[in-house]
Amino acid sequence: MLPKIEEIKRRRKALELTQAELSSLSGISQSLLVKIEAGRVSPTYEKAEKIFDALESIELKNEKTAADVMNRNVTIAKESDEIRKAAALMKQKGISQLPVTDSRDRIIGSISERSILENFGKKIVSDALDDPLPAIGSKTPLTTVIDLLKHNSAVLVMEKHKIAGIITKSDVI
């Protein structure tokens, strides 16, 4: 389902596009676009689709990505580390969760303040392991990152199967 036709003008102006530029990008005549925006003509579904596709492609090009907001300094815990070492790292760095890797630097989970409290008395990180944080590529759109952060405390950014960064809610805000 397409957005309302009235959105065309607002979105075009938000992207700082002229009517000539949008007509060129969408493959419709400028005179038709002028009439559509003025509300004098209702476009066919096909024409409206071309306009909205052009607007969306420009919006996606302008959208920030994971690489734009990620923190490249990622603190990691090893599965064999003592829990108190991981807790001290979190306190020192002012963070509430850490990705956890195995001896071959593969991500196997995460550890958080909550999992440490829930596993009070246990000694080794692997005994207090949470699920791994979701992992995305560096070119993932920021809107996707935001959706993931609604359900996760952080998101890992991967490049060539290695951790390149981490994004938390505070990085996005």
C-alpha positions in Angstrom: 0.0 0.0 0.0 1.4 3.4 -1.0 1.5 6.4 1.4 -1.0 9.2 0.9 -0.4 11.4 -2.1 -0.1 14.4 0.1 3.2 12.9 1.4 5.0 13.5 -1.9 5.5 17.2 -1.4 6.5 16.9 2.3 9.0 14.1 1.6 10.4 15.9 -1.5 11.0 19.1 0.5 12.5 17.1 3.4 15.0 15.7 1.0 15.7 19.2 -0.4 14.7 18.0 -3.9 13.3 20.3 -6.6 10.2 19.2 -8.5 12.5 19.0 -11.6 14.9 16.6 -9.8 12.1 14.4 -8.5 10.4 14.2 -11.9 13.7 13.2 -13.4 14.4 10.6 -10.8 10.9 9.1 -11.0 10.6 9.3 -14.8 7.4 11.4 -14.8 7.0 14.9 -16.3 7.6 17.9 -14.1 4.2 19.4 -15.1 2.4 16.2 -13.9 4.3 16.4 -10.6 3.3 20.0 -10.1 -0.3 19.1 -10.6 -0.1 16.1 -8.3 1.5 18.2 -5.5 -1.1 20.9 -6.0 -3.9 18.4 -5.7 -5.3 19.2 -9.1 -4.7 15.7 -10.5 -4.8 12.2 -9.0 -1.9 10.1 -10.4 -2.4 6.6 -11.6 -1.1 3.9 -9.2 1.8 3.3 -11.5 2.9 7.0 -11.5 2.5 7.3 -7.7 4.5 4.1 -7.3 7.3 5.6 -9.4 7.4 8.8 -7.4 7.4 7.0 -4.0 10.1 4.5 -5.2 12.3 7.5 -6.2 11.7 9.2 -2.9 12.5 6.0 -1.0 15.7 5.3 -2.9 17.0 8.8 -2.0 15.9 8.4 1.6 17.7 5.1 1.9 20.9 6.7 0.4 20.7 9.4 3.0 20.0 7.2 6.0 22.6 6.6 8.6 24.0 3.1 8.9 25.4 1.1 11.8 28.9 2.2 10.9 27.9 5.8 11.5 26.9 5.3 15.2 28.8 2.2 16.4 31.5 2.3 19.1 34.6 0.8 17.7 36.2 0.2 21.1 34.5 -3.1 22.1 35.4 -4.7 25.4 35.1 -8.4 25.3 35.0 -11.2 28.0 36.4 -14.6 27.4 34.3 -17.6 28.4 37.2 -18.7 30.7 37.5 -15.4 32.5 36.4 -15.1 36.1 33.1 -13.4 36.6 34.6 -10.8 38.9 37.0 -9.8 36.1 34.1 -9.2 33.7 32.2 -7.3 36.4 35.3 -5.1 37.1 35.6 -4.4 33.3 31.9 -3.4 33.1 32.3 -1.1 36.1 35.6 0.4 34.8 34.2 1.1 31.4 30.7 2.1 32.5 28.9 -0.6 30.5 26.3 -3.1 31.4 27.0 -6.0 29.1 29.9 -7.7 27.3 30.1 -10.0 24.3 31.7 -13.3 25.2 34.1 -15.2 23.0 35.6 -18.6 23.1 39.3 -19.4 22.8 39.1 -19.0 19.0 37.5 -15.5 19.3 34.1 -16.8 18.1 31.1 -15.1 19.8 29.4 -17.6 22.0 27.2 -15.4 24.1 27.1 -12.3 26.3 27.3 -11.5 30.0 25.4 -8.7 31.6 24.9 -7.1 35.1 21.6 -9.0 35.3 23.2 -12.4 34.4 25.9 -11.8 37.0 23.3 -11.1 39.7 21.2 -14.1 38.6 24.3 -16.4 38.9 25.8 -14.9 42.0 28.3 -17.3 43.5 29.4 -18.8 40.2 33.0 -18.2 39.3 33.5 -18.4 35.5 31.9 -16.3 32.8 30.7 -19.4 30.9 28.6 -20.3 34.0 26.6 -17.0 33.7 26.3 -16.8 29.9 23.4 -15.1 28.2 22.4 -15.5 24.6 24.7 -13.7 22.1 23.9 -10.2 21.1 22.4 -9.8 17.7 25.0 -9.2 15.0 24.6 -7.1 11.9 26.8 -5.7 9.1 28.2 -2.2 9.1 25.9 -1.1 6.3 22.7 -2.0 8.1 20.3 1.0 8.1 19.9 2.8 11.4 16.1 2.1 11.4 16.9 -1.7 11.6 19.4 -1.1 14.4 16.7 0.8 16.3 14.2 -2.1 15.9 16.8 -4.5 17.2 17.6 -2.3 20.2 13.9 -2.3 21.2 14.4 -6.0 22.2 18.1 -6.2 22.9 20.5 -4.3 25.2 23.1 -4.0 22.4 23.9 -5.0 18.8 27.2 -6.2 17.5 28.5 -4.8 14.2 30.5 -7.4 12.2 33.0 -7.0 9.4 34.5 -10.1 7.8 33.4 -12.3 10.7 35.1 -10.1 13.3 33.6 -7.7 15.8 34.0 -4.2 14.3 31.9 -2.3 16.8 29.0 -2.3 19.2 25.8 -0.2 19.4 23.8 0.4 22.5 20.7 2.5 23.0 22.8 5.4 24.3 24.8 5.4 21.0 21.6 5.9 19.0 20.1 8.5 21.3 
